Amino acid sequence: MKWLLTCLLFIGSFFASAQNEKIDYLTVQLAYQQQDTVKVNLSIELIEELYKAEDYKKALLFITETAKLAESLNYVKGLAESTYYRALIYSNRNDYFNAIDNYNKSRLYFQKIKDSLGIAKVSNSIGLIEIKRGNYIVGLKNSLSAIEIFEQKGLKDELSKAYNNLAEAYFKTNQIDKAIDFNFKALEIRKQIDDRDGVKLSTKNIADLYSVRKEHRRAIEYYEKVLDMIPQDSDQELRGEILPKLGSEYLQFKEFEKASELLVEGLKYNRRQNNQEGLLRALNAIGNLNLMRKKVRLAETQLNEAYAIAQKIDNKTELLENYKLHIALDSTRGYFQNAFFWQNKYYDLKEEVAQEEQQVFPSDFDSLDIEDNDPFVDSSNSIVNDDGKDNWLSKNPLYLYGGILALIILLGLLIYALSKLKTLKSKVDEQNEALELEKIRNDAILEQTHHLEEVNQVKDKLFSIVSHDLKDSISSIKAFLDLLKEDSISREEFNDLIPELSENANNASALLFNLLNWSKSQLQNLEPKQEHFNIQEVFHNKIALVEQKIEDKRIVLIDESQRDFVYADRSMIEIVIQNLITNAVKFSRTGDVITVSNQDVNGKALICVEDTGVGISRENLDKLFKANKNFTTIGTKNEKGTGLGLTIAKDLVELNNGRIWVESTLNVGSKFFIELPKEGPSN
């Protein structure tokens, strides 16, 4: 080990010595060089070496002198390069105001000499600053403008940084697919230039993004790749970060043994390294594991320790996760007042984080035009007289008068023709307007006819289901009663059949409830009465209706809904939300988790009802929203369905200009999404 350290020190000192020698050599050469452009270029080479050595103070001295010499020689390239390095130094000192000011001056110089590579370097540097400052849109524009030049010239170091900048900016603007694409591009370039640290970073970023996108198997694949790249005796912080994350991914599939192995290792590792960030992440994850295994007391100890660390180091992301787990913990134990306390803290912090993420620093810089044109060229033209001789027309006035007369006649004819043309055009416009009105009327009639056809189809398919299901339920009840009436079964046997009879009655009741609610909202030929209403109120009202069933099944309900307004028919949407929540309860097992939430996505309300229940097989997913399939399945406690709820939900959502879809994995759970407008159509 001592021998290895000695070698590393020797190699480090060798490279440092080699770099110092180059700086000394360039300094001596510069002293003997004449005051010309060669001296400017040599000075810029020295500035570059000083910048690499992080000797910024000396570098700035040479930059000042170099800029003076370049200005006296009118050497624009020297001014561009020296100003660019001054901007780089300010940027490294986090002096963004002076950095951007000098980048702006530098790119003007590069534009003047049409140096597309110089412009691209400046663009990428500005992009990096804006991304650091949280001004992601401007950062994206500048980095994108640089990419094409770097790709053309095969500048892999610059491409690596640019791809990484873009990946970060796309992630911060919630464009996950593009963030993944550019991380893969950065990964490929970093492999080519043998940037091992960069390869590990890009691979970890890809894993993180797959985790955000809930593609947990792929996240596991790339987290494991990162672990394979980390030697046991180095990158302690990265190893401490990856182990809990990987364990959490296995936890998504309830692979408890593998998750436990990784999380315990991550917990021990981060304790040894005293890595507070890694320790917090590991404690939250292992607390979640023990909560899922019903080891409530152990989970409480771990989550309380994580809570203390999260407050100490102010990690808001993990603190939010800790609040969610505390809600689930206290709900499981029946401490609902405590759960309410944690839920309030969760929403307060979530709102605070959302406000911070919305803060974007202003910038006057836009994406860069790097086309081959010179912004400093004066393109104005002036009128120059030919000579001082007398004009020929002044000597022949008759020609001049004749020309004027002919011009007057032509002008009169032109005015007459224009008046005729205007009259003709007016008649044509009237005819076109009449045709357009007729076309609009015909289109309206066709649209109304099509709408009525759709209404009739909806009614037909719904009533076909109702007649079938209601007939089955009532026939079953009647059969039971007839058996009792005819003394075909004993009282004891009938008592044994009472639960099934009750279930059939509930089934018929649920069917009629759905049908009556739907019919009530459709008295105006399925025309929704749209208004603005708070979707959170609907969630709260409908959750209250299933509280008893949730308690009976000991389900954990997490309410992540927030105050937000949608534009739709409230009674219709209430039917939809009630069906989704009821279904989630129906297909959840004891101890499963149901989460309801809503958020703003691209100006629309995205509503989600998620459960960790039995899930839906791939072949059954396509049957869910089709009325003619009459598809229904048995719940986890043998609850029967009507086969009507999701069909109604789809029709009601689409009538309100929305859409509904589902994502589900068998034995993992289901997520039902509804997208609704937040504003009505503009006039």
C-alpha positions, 0 to 999 in steps of 0.5 A, a space after each residue: 500500500 505504501 509503495 502504491 501511494 509513493 508511486 501515485 505521489 511520484 506520478 502526480 509530482 511528475 505531471 505537476 513538474 512537467 506542467 510547471 516546466 511548460 509554464 516556465 518555458 512559455 514565460 521565458 519565450 514570451 519575454 524575448 518575443 517582439 510585440 506582434 501577433 505571434 506574441 499574442 498567440 504565445 501569451 494565450 497558450 501560456 494563459 491556457 496552461 495557467 488556467 489548467 493549473 488553476 493559477 487564476 491570479 497570474 492568468 488574469 495578469 497575462 490576460 490584461 496585458 495580452 488584451 492591450 497588445 491585441 487591441 493595439 495590433 487590431 488583432 481580433 482573434 487575440 481579443 476574442 481568446 483572451 476575453 474568453 479565458 477571462 470569462 472562464 475564470 470568472 465563471 469558476 469563481 461563480 462571478 456569473 455577472 462578470 462571466 456572462 459580460 465577458 462571454 458576450 464580448 468574446 462572442 462579438 469578437 468571434 462573430 466579427 472574424 466568423 470563427 464558428 468554433 469560437 462562437 460554439 465554445 462561448 455558447 456552450 459555456 453560457 449554456 453551462 452557466 445558465 443551467 447552473 443558475 436555474 435558467 434552463 431554457 436559455 441554457 438549452 438554447 445556447 448548448 444546442 447551438 454549440 452541439 452541431 459545430 462540436 460534432 462536425 469538428 469531432 471535439 469530443 471533450 467539448 461534446 462530452 460537456 455539452 451533452 452533459 449540460 443538455 441532459 441536466 437541462 432537459 431533466 430540470 425541465 421535466 423532459 425525461 426522454 431527452 435527458 436519457 438520450 443525451 446522457 447516453 450520448 455523453 456516455 458514448 463520448 466519455 467511453 471514447 475518450 476514456 473518461 472513467 469518472 465521466 462514464 460512472 457519472 453518466 451511467 448513474 444519471 441514466 439509472 436515476 432517470 429510469 427510476 424517475 420514469 418508474 422503469 425499475 428493471 432498467 434502473 437496476 441494470 444501470 445501477 449494477 453497472 455503476 457498482 461494477 465500475 467502482 473499486 472497493 477502495 475508492 469512490 466511497 461517496 458514490 458507492 454509498 449513494 448507489 447501494 440504497 438506490 439499488 436496494 430501493 429498486 428491488 423493493 419495488 418488485 417486493 424482492 425483499 431478500 435482495 433488497 434487504 441485502 443491499 440496504 443493510 450493506 448500504 446502511 453499514 457502509 455509509 455509517 463507516 464512511 460517516 456519509 450523511 446523505 447516503 445514511 439518510 437514503 439508506 435509513 429511509 429505504 430500509 424503514 420502508 422495507 421493514 414497514 412492508 414486512 410489518 416490522 413496525 417498531 423497527 421501521 419507526 426507529 429507522 425513520 425517526 433517525 432518518 428524519 433527524 438527519 434530513 432536518 440536519 443536512 436540509 435534504 428536502 427530497 429525502 425529507 419528503 420521502 420520510 414524511 410519506 413513510 411516516 404517514 404510512 407508518 402511523 396509518 398502519 398503527 391506527 395513529 390517524 392524528 399523527 398521520 394527519 400531522 405528517 401529512 400537513 408537513 408533507 404538503 407544506 414542504 412539497 409546496 415550498 419545493 415546488 416554488 423553489 423549482 419554479 424560480 428561474 434567474 432572468 437573462 438577456 442572452 438568447 440562443 446564438 446565431 452561428 451562421 456565416 454572416 458578419 454582423 459588423 458589415 454595413 449593408 446600406 447603399 447610397 445613391 451616386 450621380 453619374 456626371 454634371 452634364 445637363 439632362 437631355 429632357 431639359 433640352 426637349 420639353 415637348 417630349 416631357 409634356 407628351 410623356 406627362 399627358 400619356 401618363 395621365 391618360 394611363 392613370 385614368 384608365 387604370 383607375 377605371 379598371 380598378 373600380 370595375 375590378 373592385 365591383 366584380 370582387 365585391 360580388 365574388 366575395 358575397 358569393 363566397 361568403 354565402 357558400 362559406 355560410 352554407 358549408 358551416 351550416 352543413 358541417 354543423 348539421 353533420 357534426 350534430 348528426 354524428 354526435 347523436 349517433 355516438 349518444 345512441 351507441 353509448 346508450 345502447 351498449 350501456 343498457 345491453 350491459 345493464 340488462 344482462 348484469 341486473 338480470 343475473 343479480 336479481 335472478 340469483 336473489 329470487 332463486 335463493 328466496 324461492 328455495 326458502 319459500 318452498 322449504 327446499 333448504 333448511 334455515 341453517 343452510 339458508 343462513 350459510 347462503 346469506 353472505 352470497 345473497 348479500 353480495 348479490 344484493 350489493 352488486 345489484 345496488 351498485 349497478 343501479 347506483 351507477 346507472 342512476 347517477 349516469 342517467 341523472 347526468 345525461 338528461 340533456 342528451 349527454 351534454 355536460 354542464 361544464 364549470 370550474 371546480 376544485 378537484 381536491 374537494 371531489 377526492 375528499 368527498 369520495 374518500 370519505 365514502 370508502 373509509 369503512 372498507 379501507 379500515 376493514 382491509 387495513 389499506 394505507 391511503 395516501 392523499 397527495 391531492 392538491 387544490 386545483 381547478 378543472 373545467 368539466 361537469 362536476 357530477 360526471 367527474 364525481 362518478 368517475 373518481 368514485 369508480 376508480 377509488 372503489 376499484 382500487 379498494 376492491 383490488 387491494 390486499 390487506 396492507 396495500 397502499 392506495 395513493 390519489 394525486 393530481 398535478 398540472 402537466 402542460 396546462 392540463 390537470 392530470 389525476 391519478 389513482 394508484 394502488 399496489 394491489 393485484 394488478 391487471 394482466 396484459 391481455 385484460 388491459 384492452 378489455 377494461 374500457 369496452 362496453 361490449 366486452 362486459 368485462 369484470 373480475 372478482 376482488 381480493 375479498 370476492 367482491 363482484 363487479 358490475 362490468 359497467 363502471 370503467 365503461 361509464 368512466 371512459 364515456 364521461 371523461 371523453 364527453 368532458 374533452 378529456 382522456 383516461 388510461 391505465 398502466 398496470 403490472 400483474 402482482 405489482 399494482 395499477 395506475 389509472 390516469 385522467 387528463 382534463 382541461 383546466 380552462 374552457 374553450 376560448 370564444 
